[in-house]
Amino acid sequence: MIRYIRKYPLSLLVIATIVFLSLFNPPKTKLDTITFIDKIAHVCMYGGLELVIWFEYLRHHTGLDKMKIILLGIIAPIALGGAME
């Protein structure tokens, strides 16, 4: 567990932020009038998470393991999004 905290600190921080924001009830703003604003926010949050995971993975590994990239960089954020909904 400590190994993952050392290798992926930004990813874990982004995951914690996404969990907090998903459970947080935001106040009403003028942005609520924008059609599908919640979907746009979700795409930005989970797309950003994918980018951070890929960045940290590539920073710590010299070779590419396609299965790990698919699992960690694509399927894990989608699973997190499904679990939060």
VOGU-3710 file (C-alpha; in Angstrom, 3 decimals, decimal comma):
1> miryirkypl> 0,000/0,000/0,000  2,830/2,398/0,864  4,389/1,616/-2,504  1,278/2,906/-4,309  1,181/6,039/-2,164  4,787/6,784/-3,138  4,290/5,994/-6,841  0,866/7,580/-7,362  0,425/10,477/-4,890  -1,242/12,812/-7,398
11> sllviativf> -3,610/10,100/-8,600  -4,675/9,327/-5,048  -5,171/13,030/-4,352  -7,332/13,401/-7,476  -9,352/10,308/-6,488  -9,920/11,727/-2,992  -10,991/15,054/-4,511  -13,415/13,348/-6,904  -14,939/11,328/-4,069  -15,340/14,487/-1,970
21> lslfnppktk> -16,873/16,491/-4,823  -19,212/13,635/-5,725  -20,555/13,490/-2,174  -20,638/17,301/-1,783  -23,932/19,104/-2,469  -22,932/22,235/-4,422  -24,822/25,511/-4,040  -26,985/26,853/-6,871  -25,062/28,992/-9,378  -25,630/30,560/-12,775
31> ldtitfidki> -23,835/27,561/-14,309  -26,862/25,392/-13,489  -28,605/26,845/-16,541  -26,027/25,281/-18,882  -27,387/22,120/-20,454  -25,561/18,969/-19,297  -23,147/20,911/-17,030  -22,975/17,934/-14,668  -21,959/15,628/-17,517  -19,295/18,093/-18,650
41> ahvcmyggle> -17,934/18,253/-15,097  -17,835/14,441/-14,895  -15,941/14,159/-18,180  -13,420/16,750/-16,967  -12,939/15,070/-13,576  -12,572/11,494/-14,811  -10,646/12,494/-17,943  -8,266/14,443/-15,725  -7,906/11,409/-13,480  -6,994/9,258/-16,480
51> lviwfeylrh> -4,335/11,753/-17,557  -2,827/11,923/-14,066  -2,735/8,114/-13,786  -1,078/7,794/-17,192  1,443/10,520/-16,362  2,428/8,898/-13,067  2,548/5,426/-14,609  4,819/6,574/-17,434  7,009/8,498/-14,970  7,740/5,350/-12,921
61> htgldkmkii> 7,898/2,677/-15,644  10,271/2,463/-18,561  8,315/-0,133/-20,516  4,653/-0,026/-21,368  2,384/-2,773/-20,088  -0,733/-2,336/-22,215  -2,901/-4,342/-19,846  -1,961/-2,169/-16,846  -2,535/1,002/-18,848  -5,965/-0,211/-19,912
71> llgiiapial> -6,882/-1,353/-16,405  -5,469/1,606/-14,467  -5,899/4,375/-16,975  -9,256/3,580/-18,509  -11,262/0,962/-16,633  -10,435/2,129/-13,069  -11,745/5,719/-13,579  -14,871/4,377/-15,305  -15,422/1,938/-12,413  -14,939/4,761/-9,893
81> ggame> -17,475/6,855/-11,765  -19,954/3,991/-11,781  -19,422/3,342/-8,084  -19,947/7,014/-7,229  -23,194/7,247/-9,207
//
